Amino acid sequence: MNIIIAGCGKVGHTLAEQLSSEGHQITVMDINAEAVHGVSADCDVIGYIGDCTSFRAQHEAGIKNTDLLIAATNEDEKNMLTCLIARKTGHCQTIARVRSPQYSEEIGFLKEELGLSMSVNPESAAAHEILRLIQVPSAYEVDTFAKGRVNLISLVIPEGSLLDGLRLRDYYPKVKESALICVVKRNDEIIIPDGNFILAAGDTISVTLPLSSVNTFLNKIGIKTKKIKSVLIAGGGTISYYLADSLIKSGLNVKIIEKNSERCYELSELLPRAMVINGDATDKSLLFEESIKEMDAVCSLMHSDEANILLSLFVKKETEAKVMTRVHRKSYEDMVAEMPVGNIISTKKITAEYITRYIRSMKNSEGSNVETLYRMMEGRVEGLEFNIKSSSKLSGKALKDISIIPNTLICCIYRNRKVIIPGGNDTIEVGDNVIVVTTKKGLNEIDDILA
C-alpha cells in the first residue's frame, strides 16, 4: 500500500518504522528538513520536505498515487486541512490525529464533513489504556477484545502460586477456571506454549479469559486483588484531563498535581469533582502532605520524562500503589523497561497500534478483518482479533485438524455473545470473532495462520 505520513514527530516516526517494516511504501513529509532526514535515515522510506497543507507539495509527494494519507503533525487544524486537501486532490483515504477535547466531542461531524476515514486522539487512547490497567491492578498489560467481553492480561506468576510447576495440560483439573495461558516470557525468551509446557514462578504470562472470570482467576493463582479507589495524577496535561474524567465517572477519587496555576484553574472548572493541587509533583514533602501512601494508584503523566521516572521510582519505593509512567523519548524506552517504574505508557505506540489495525483491515475488506490489534511483551507478540466475514479455509474445521504456523495460537472464539476458550473439537464459523496470538508480525487475515 502507498502511504503518505504528514508530520515527522514522535508519532510520525513510529508510524514510519512500523508500517515500512510491514512492507508498505511510505513517503514522509514535513516542513522541517532535519526531521525528514532523521526519519529517512532510520527507516526505509522516501522523504519529502514541504508543507503538507499545500496542494502543490502534496502533488509533488505523490498524492495522486497514494492509497492513504496519515496527518500526524502537532496541530489539529493542520491535520484536518491536510486530510481535506488530500481527499479532494488524491481521492485517497485519510486519517487525522486530533488531540483537542473540543474537536474530539465534535469528531462525528468533522469526520463526515472532511471525509475522514478515521481520527485518532493519542491522549484519549492513552487515557483509555491507563483506565484498563487500573481496572485490573495486578496486571502488567490488559488488552480487551470482542468489545470488552474478553480480556488478555499479562502478569507475573508469584512464588507459591498454584501455577508454579504446573504442566499446562493439567491446568483445568487443578485451577478449574475458564482461561487459556497463551504466551510465556521466561528471562528474555518468548514462548507460545503447548500442553507439555511447565510453568514456573517468575514467568510473565498472558492469559485469555472472560471479563467475569478475572478476579476469581487471580485469587486462585495466588494474586491478591485490591480494588482501586483513589488515584493521584502528576501533571495536568490533556491525558490527565481525559483520564481524570473517566476515573471520576467510574466513581474513583482523583487528585491532580499541576505546576501551572492557570492550568489548575482550567482543570478545576472542567473537573469540579477532582481535587486539583497547584504544586510540584516531584516535591517529596508535598507528596507526603497529600497522603501519597494512601493512594491506590499513581500516574506520572508530566511533560518531562525525567520527572515521571523519578516520581515513579520514589512511589514504588515508598508505597504499594500501582504505578504508571509516561515516557516520550524513544532513547529512554529500553532503559526504563528494566526499571521498577510500573506500567510504561507511550502515546506514540498506542497511536501506531490504532492506525496499523485500521490499515490491516483496509487490505481485507472482503475477508477476515483485523478488528483489534495489540502489541504485547515489549512489542514482541501480537494479539489480533479477526472477524470472519466470509468463508475461510478454516471455516467448519475442528481445530485439532488444522495445521498452523509456528509460535501462533488460537486463544479465544467469540460467538453469539458467548466466550469460547477453544479446545481441539471446536470450529471456526462465519460470523465468529477469533483471537490469535503470534510472534509473527504482519498477519492480515485469519487464513495467514495456516501452515
N, C-alpha and C positions, 0 to 999 in steps of 0.2 A: 504494500500500500504506500502511496506517495503522501507524505505528511509534512506540513509546514508548522514549525513551532515558533510563534512570535513572542520574544522575550527570553533572554539568556540568563535569568537569575537562577536562584536555587531550584525552583520548581521546573523551569525550562531545562536546566542542565540535567536534572534527574530524569525527566521525561526523555530527553535525547539519548541518554545512556541506555535506559530500559528498552525503548522502542527500537533503537538501532540494533540492540542485541537480539531482538526478536525477528530481525530480517526486514524491517520496514525501511523505505528510502526516506531519509529525513533531511529537511532543509531547516536550519535555524536562522532567524533574522532578528537583528537588534540594531539600534542606532549607535550603540556603544561597541566600537571596533574591538576593544580589549576583551569584552565579554564574549563576542562571537568567536574570536581566536581561541579563547580559553576552552569553550565547548568543542570547537572543531579539533583542537589538539587532543582532547580526552576521548572523543567519540568518533565513530566512522560516519560523519555527517557532512553535508555541504553548508558552508557559512555564507550568509548574505548580510552586508552592512547597509541598513536603510531603515526608514520609518515605516512601521507596519500599518500605520493609518493612511499611508499614501497609496493611491491606486497604482501609480507607476511603479513604486517599489514592489508591491505585491505581484504585479505583472512580470517584472524582471526576475522575481524569485521563483516564478513558475506556477502561479495560482491557477492558470488555465488547465494544467495537467495534474492538479492536486485533488486527492480524494477527501482530505480532512485538514482543516486548519485549527490549531490549538492556540488561543490567545492567552498567554500566561505572564503578561507584564505586571508591574506592581500597581497599575491604575485600572480600576474597574471600568471607567468611562472609555479609556483607550482600548481595553479588551473588547468591549461591546461594539465600538465603532469599527475595530479591525474585523470582527466577525461579520458585521453588516456589509462592509465593502467586499469581503471575500465571498459572501453568499451571493451578492449581486453580480460580482465580476467572474468568479470561477465556478459558481453553481456547485460548490463542494459542501460537505457537512462541516459544521463549526462547533467548537467547544470554547466557552469563555470561563476564565477564572474570575469569579465575582465574590468579593470579600465583605462588602459593606452590609451591615444588618438591614439598612433601609432597602437596598436593592434586593436582598435575599427575600424580604417579605413580599416583594412585587415580582419575583422571578418568573412566575407563571405568565404574567402579562408580557414581560420583557422577552421571554423565550419565543412567544407567539409572534410578537411584533418584529423582532430581529431575525427570526428564522433560525434560532439556535437549536442545534441538535441536543446539546447538553450544557449545563452550567455546573461548575464545581466551586464550592466555598471551602477552601482549605481549613480555615479556622473553625467553621461549624463541623466539618468532618472530624477534625482532631478532638473537638469537644465531645462529639458522639463516641469516639474511641475511648476517651477517658471515662465517660459515663458507663460504658460496658465494663471496664476494668473495675470500677467502683462497685458495680452490682455483683461481681464475683471477686471479692477482695483477695482470696487466696491464690488467684491465677496470675501467671505472668502475661498471658495473652488470652483474649476472649474474642473469638470470631463467630458471627451469627449467620445462619443460613435459613432457607425456607421461611423468609420474612419473620425471623426471630424465633422460630419454633425449634430450631436445632442449634446447639452450641458446640463449638470446637474449642476446648480450653486447654491451655498449656500450664503445667505445674511440675513441681519437683517432688519425687517420692521421698517422704521423710523416713528417718530411722525408725524401725519398729513397725512400719506400715504393713498391712495385710498384703500389699503388692510386692514387698521385698522378698526376692527369691521365688516369686510365683511364675510358673510357666503359663504362657498366655492361653493355651488350650484349656487350662484349669481355672480360668478367670471366673466364668459364670457360676460353677458349683461352689466356689469359695466366697465370691462377693455378692452374688445374687442381685445384681443391679444392671439394668439395661444400658450398656455402654460399650464402646469399642476403642481400644488403645491402638492408634493408627500411626503414630510417629514416636520414635525414641531418639533422644540425643544423649550419648554417653561419651563423656570427655569432649572430644571435638568431632566425633563420628555421628552422622545422621543415619538412622536405620528405619526402614519401613518393615516392621516385624511380621513374622509368620507365627503359627501356633506353637512352634517349638522354642520361641524366644523366651529367655528367662529375664525378668525384670530385677532391678537392684536399687536399693536406696541410693539417692543422689542422681538417678536418671531424671532428665527432663522429658516428660511425656506429653503428647497431645491426645486428647480423648474426645470422641464424638458421643454426645448424649442429648436426650430431650431436655428442654428447659426445666421441666418439672422434676427431673432426677438429679440436678446438680448438687444441691445441698446434702441430699441423702448419700450420694456417691462420695462426696468429700468426707463426710463424717465416718463412713465405713472404712475408708482407706487411711484414717488417722489424721486428717487435716481439719482442725477446728475452724468452723465458720463463724465469723463475727459480723453482724450486720453493721454497716457504716451509717452513722447518724450525723456526724459533724465533719466538715471539710474546711481546711484552710487553703486558700488560693493566693499564691505570691505573684503579684503582678496584675495590673488591671487592664490588659490589652483586650483585643477582640475575642480571642479564645476564652479568656476568663469570663467575659460577658456571656457568651453562648453557654459555657459550662455552668456558671452560677445560675443562670435562668433555668436550665434543665434540672439541676440539682434541687432548686427551690420547688419547682413543680413536682418533683418526686418526694417532697416532704422532708428534705435534709436541711440541717442548719449550716449556713455558709458564712465564712469570714473572708474578706478580701483585703490584702495589704498592698497599697499602691503609693509610690513616692510622690507622684504629681498631684497636687491639691485640686487642680481644675478637673482632672480625670476622676478623682474621688467624688467630686460634686456631681459629675455626669452619671457615674455609676450609682450613686445614692438615689438620683432621680429615676434611673432606668430600673433599678433593682431595690425597691423600698423594703423588701423583706430580708435583704442581706445586710450584714454588718460590714461597713466599709471603713477601713482604718488608714489614715494618712501617715505613712512611715516607711522605713527601710526594712524589707523582709529578711535581710541578712544581719540585722541588728539582734544580737543574742538576747539582750535584756528585754527588747520589745517582744520577742517570741515567747519568752517565759511569762511576761506580763499578760500576753494574750492566750495563756494556757496551752502552749504548744503540746505539752504532754497529755492533754486530754483530747486531742484531735484524733479522729479515726483515720483520716487521710489528709495528706499534704500534697498539693500540686504546685511544682515550681515552674511557673509559666512567664517568667520575666524575659525581657528582650536580651539580656546578657547570658550567654551560655555559662560563663564562669560563675556568675551569681547563682544560677539554677543548680549547677553541680555542687557548689559549696553548701548551699542551703540543704539540698537533698542528703549529702553526706552527714551533715550535722543532725538532721532529723532522724536518719537511720541509726545514728549513734545514741541519740538521747531518748527515742520513743519507739513504740511498737506500731506506729501508724503505717498505713500503706502509702508508698511514696511514688510520685510520677514526676518525671523530669523532661522538660522540653529542651531539645538540642537542635540548634540551627546549622552549625558548621559541620560540613562533611568530614573535615580533618579530625574532629573530636569523636566521631561515631564509634570507631573501632576501640579507641582508648576507653571511652565511657562504658562500653559494653562489659568491660571487666571490672567496673567499679560498683560498689553497693549503693546505687542510686535509684533502685526500683525500676519501674517501667519507663522506658525511653520513648518519648513522643516526638515524632518527626513529621511536620505538616507536609513537607515535600514528598515524602514516601507515601503517605496516606493519599495525597492527591494523585500521585502517579498510579497507585492501585486502582482508584476510581476510573481514571481515564483508560488504563490498559484493559480493564474489564469491558468498557464500552467498545473499544476498538476490536477486541476479540469477538464480541457479539455481532458487530457490523459484518465481519467476514463470513458469518454463518447464519445469515438471516433465514435461510430455508431449512436448516438442520437443527443441531443441538446448540442452543445459545449459551454462552457463558453469562449466567445470571449474577454470580458473585465470585469475586476473586480476592484472596488474601495471601500475603507472603508471610511465612512463619519461620521460626527458628533462625532468626537473623537473616531472613530472605532466602534461605537455602531450600525451603519447601514451599510448594504452592498448594493451597486448598481452593478447589474450584467447585462451583455448583452449576450443573448443566440442566437446562430444561429441555426435555425430549419433545420436540415439536413435530417431528415426522419420523417415519420408520428408520430405525437404526439397525446396524448389523448385530447389535446386542439385544435388540427387542425380542422378548419372548423366550430367551435362552436362560437356563439355570446358570447362576454364577460359577458353579463348580465345573461347568463345561466350557467356560470362556478362558482363553489364554491371554493375559495382559502383559504389558511391558514391565521390565524390572523396576523395583522401587516405586511401585504405584499400587494404590489400594482403593477399592470402592468402600467407603466407610459409612454411608447412610443413603437410604432411599426415602423420599417423602412422597406419599401417595394418598390422595383423597383425605388430606388433613391428618394422616397417620404417619408417625415416625417409625421407620423400619431399620433396625440395626441388622444388616444383611448377613445371612448365612448361605451356605452352598446351594440350597434349594430355591433361594429367592431369585426372581427375574426382574429385568428392567422393561417397563412398558411405556408406550407413548403416553405423554402427559405427566410422567414422573419428573421430579426434581432429584437428580443424582449428585451426591457429594463425593469428590475424589481428592485424595492427597497424593502428591508425587514430587519427586526430586527433579523430574524432567520439566524444563521450562518451555513455555510456548504452546501448550495444548490449546486447541481452538474448539474442538468438538469431542463428544464422548467416544466416537469411534477411534480417535487418536490414541486411546489407551490400549488398543488391540495389538498383540504381538505379531 
